[in-house]
Amino acid sequence: MNHGQLFRVACDDASIAEVAEVLDDPKRAGILDPADRAMLAYAEKFTHTPHEMEKTDIDSLRLVGFSEENIVDIIATTAYRNFANSINYAFGHVEQNPEGPEELQAAIERLKNKIRG
């Protein structure tokens, strides 16, 4: 599944530069609303530092309007993607080259480098 393509479709009129901005700095990306930012911050923390999760992290989702059902969906989706990615790593399917505009591919590479440290 090409998540980048799905994201671009979901963003309707967003330019490639705006979509790339989400990858570069979701906290400042102009096309995201506060709920989107809170969801991405939650998913990032859950993915990279799950041992630091606290009740306040879930409260931050409630504060921007997510229902209990939405919160369960966010948690389950993040956990599933982390699980699926772990399986891909185990089989060596890590370095897949994304397709799409060069600007978006460059943003993906910057994100990969940021994650790798």
C-alpha positions in Angstrom: 0.0 0.0 0.0 1.4 3.4 -0.9 0.5 5.5 2.1 1.9 8.6 0.5 -0.5 8.3 -2.4 -3.4 7.8 -0.1 -2.3 10.8 2.0 -2.1 13.0 -1.1 -5.6 11.9 -2.3 -7.0 12.6 1.2 -5.4 16.1 1.2 -7.3 17.1 -2.0 -5.9 20.5 -3.0 -2.7 20.3 -1.0 0.4 20.9 -3.0 3.3 18.5 -2.9 5.2 21.1 -0.9 2.5 21.1 1.7 2.5 17.3 1.9 6.3 17.3 2.2 6.0 19.8 5.0 4.0 17.3 7.0 6.9 14.8 6.8 9.5 17.5 7.6 7.7 19.1 10.6 4.2 18.0 11.4 4.0 20.4 14.3 4.2 23.3 11.9 2.6 21.9 8.8 0.0 24.3 7.6 -2.4 21.7 6.2 -2.8 19.9 9.6 -5.3 21.0 12.1 -4.8 20.7 15.9 -6.4 17.2 16.0 -4.1 16.0 13.2 -1.1 17.3 15.0 -2.2 15.7 18.3 -2.8 12.3 16.6 0.6 12.4 14.9 2.4 13.4 18.1 0.7 10.6 19.9 1.6 8.0 17.2 5.2 9.3 17.1 5.7 9.0 20.9 4.0 5.6 20.9 6.2 4.4 18.1 9.6 5.7 19.3 9.2 5.8 23.1 6.3 3.6 24.1 7.8 3.2 27.6 7.2 7.0 28.2 3.4 6.8 27.4 1.2 8.3 30.1 -2.4 9.0 30.7 -1.8 12.6 29.7 -1.0 11.4 26.2 -4.5 10.1 25.8 -5.9 13.2 27.5 -4.2 15.3 24.8 -6.3 13.4 22.2 -9.5 14.0 24.1 -8.7 17.7 24.4 -8.7 18.1 20.6 -12.0 16.3 20.2 -11.3 12.6 19.7 -13.9 10.3 21.0 -13.1 7.1 23.0 -13.7 5.1 19.9 -11.4 7.4 17.8 -8.7 7.0 20.5 -8.9 3.2 20.4 -8.7 3.4 16.6 -5.6 5.6 16.8 -3.9 3.3 19.3 -4.8 0.1 17.3 -3.8 1.5 14.0 -0.5 2.7 15.3 0.2 -0.6 17.1 -0.8 -2.5 13.9 1.5 -0.4 11.7 4.4 -0.8 14.1 3.8 -4.6 14.2 3.6 -4.8 10.4 6.7 -2.7 10.0 8.5 -5.0 12.5 7.6 -8.0 10.3 8.9 -6.2 7.2 12.2 -5.4 9.0 12.5 -9.1 10.0 12.2 -10.2 6.4 14.6 -7.4 5.2 11.9 -5.4 3.4 13.1 -2.1 4.8 14.6 -0.1 1.9 11.7 0.3 -0.5 12.0 3.2 -2.8 8.9 5.5 -2.7 7.3 6.6 -5.9 6.0 10.1 -6.6 7.3 13.6 -7.1 11.0 14.3 -6.3 10.1 16.9 -3.7 8.1 14.3 -1.7 10.8 11.6 -2.2 13.3 14.1 -0.8 11.1 14.7 2.3 10.8 11.0 2.8 14.6 10.6 2.7 15.0 13.5 5.2 12.5 11.8 7.5 14.3 8.4 7.2 17.6 10.2 8.1 16.0 11.9 11.1 14.6 8.6 12.4 17.9 6.9 12.0 19.6 9.7 14.0 
